Amino acid sequence: MNQGKFQNKYRISSIRAQWWDYGWNGAYFITICTQDRKHYFGEIHNGKMILSEAGIIADILWHQIPMHHKNIELGDFVVMPNHIHGILIIDKQLNNIDLDNVNNTNILNDANIVQTGHALSQQPGSQRYQNIGKNTISSVVGSYKSAVTKHANRLGYPHQWQKLFYDNIIRSNNDYQKISDYIVSNPENWEKDKFKTDCKS
């Protein structure tokens, strides 16, 4: 995937950071689109999202994530007609990472040694099986997508996810607030949303 800018501000296409283990403590901005950007989840009317049956499932199951995944907290979240945006927070009590210091090499190195026992030069993000059997962003998102698909199919509601998803490591408290504000205001800004203009009919 190529790197880009989300609404000319936030990165949405993510080449997995080779220096980062996605099971580490931190806040992650997640975007998951439907296949071909089809409007499975409802429609926007007067700046408000009106959920379809599949959209209700997507909403309910996101809020149930902490019930199924240890040490996962939720930030702001929104279901849009053809995608969802949400913030997932990994908060393992063993080693909390300050968002304002996430670029500090010593902190990253300490986190890496404590949680994996390896040096940063091992590039944890490149490990093919790093997400199996752990509370990582990929395992959480994968479980969520599967659950939505399972329940939508069981009830006969049309729905299909795009294969991949977008992730962004939130690097500061300031960025966290900007992304939260974007998520909350997403429905009222739908007419100029990239995901609407790029939608395939």
N, C-alpha and C positions, 0 to 999 in steps of 0.2 A: 504494500500500500504506500502511496505517496503521502508526504507530510503536507498539511494544508492549514488553513486558519478557519476556525469556526466563527461565522458571522464577522470575519476579519478581525477577530479578537482571540478566539480560543481554538486550540488545536483539536481536530476531530479525527483525522486519519493518524493512526498511531503505529509506528514501527516499534515493536516491543523493546523497551529500554534494556540493553544488554547488561547494564550495571545494577539492575534492580530486580529483586525477588518479589513477585506479586503476591506473596504471602506475608510480606513485611507490614508492620503498622503504617498506616497512612490513610489519606482520603483520596478517592478515585472517582472521577467524573465518567459516567458510563452512558453510552448511547447505543440502543439496539433498534434497528430498523426492521420493518416487515419486508418480505420478499417483494421485489419490484416496487417497493414503496406504496403498496396498495393500502387503502384506508379501511383496514379491518377493525380498528379500535373506536371508530366513531367519527364525528365531525365537529368543526368549530362553528358556533353560532354566536354572533355579537361578542366575540372575544372570549367566549367560554367553551370549554370542551364538554361535549355531550357524548358520554361513553356508550358504545354498543355493548352487547353481551360479552363479546370477546375482550373489549376494553375494560369492562368491570372485572373480568378474571385477571387480566394483566395488572390491574390496580391492586386487587386484594392480595394476590400472591406475592407481589413485591413487598408489601407491608408485613408479610409473614416470614420473610427471609430470616430475621433474627431468631425465629422459633426453630429453624432448621440448621442454622450455622452458628457455631460458637464464636464469640468475640467479634461479631459483625453488628455494626450500628448503621442506621440510615440517616442520610441528610435529606435535603429536599428532593422531590420526585414529581414527575408529571407524565401522564399518558397523553400522547398526541395522536392524531388520526393514523399515522403510519410509522410512528416510532415512540420510544420512551426515553426520557432523560432521568438519571438519578445519580445520587452520590452515595457510594458505599464506603464505609469507614471500618478498617480493620483495627481493632484496639485490643491487642494481646497485652495483658497486664505485666508480662515479663519485661517488656521493653517498649516504652512509649517514645515516639519520635515527634519532636516539636515541628510543626509545619513550617515555621519561619526559619528553621535550621536544616531543612531537608537537603540542601545543597552542600552542607558542611561535610567534607570528606571524612573527618574523624568520626562524626556521628554515624555516617553510613557504614564506615568500616567496623565500628563497634557493633552496630545492628547486625551486620553480616556475620561477624564472628560469633555473637551470642546466639543467633537464630539458625545459622547453617554450619558454623565451624569452618568455613572456607574463606579465603581471601577474595577481595573484590576482583582480582585479576582472573578469577574463575568464571566471571560473567554469568551470574545466576539466571539472568533473563534468557540466556541462550540454551538453558538446559531443557531438553525436549520434554522430559517427564516431570518438570518441576511442579506441575499443577495437580498431579494425581495424589489422592489421599491426604490433601492438606486443605486448609481454609484459605484458598487463594481467590483472586478476582475471577479467574477463568472458571474455577470449579463452582463458585457461587452463581455466576451468570449462566453457566451451562445448566445448572440445576433449575434455575428460575425459568429459562427458556423452555426446557423440557416439561416442566410442570404446567406452564401456560398452554403449550401445545397439547399435552395430554388431556387437560380438562376441557379445552375448547373442542377438540375432536370428539371427546366422549359425549359432549352435549350438542354436537352437530353445528357448532358455530364456525364459519369459515375463518381460517387463520393460517399463516405461514411466516416464519421468521426468515430474515436474511441470514446466511450462514455465519458471517463474522459479526463482531461488534466493535465499537470504538471505545478506547479507554484513554484516560489522561490522568497522570499522577498530578494531584493538586499540590503545588509547591510552596504556597504561602497562605496565610490567613486572608490576605487581601484578595488573592485569586479565588479562594473558597467563597468569599462573599459575592464576588462578581458572578461566579458560576451559579451560586444559589439564586441570585437576583434574576439571572437569565432563565433559569428553570421555572421559577414562579411566574415570570411574565411571558413565558413562551406562548400560551394560548392567545393572548391579546395581540401578539406580534406575528401571528400565523401568516398573514398576507405577505409578509416580506421574509418569511422563514426559508432558508436554503432547502430544507427537506420538502417543502411544498413546491417550490419552483423546479426542483429536480425530479419531482414525482413522475413516474412512468404510468401512463394510463393504459 
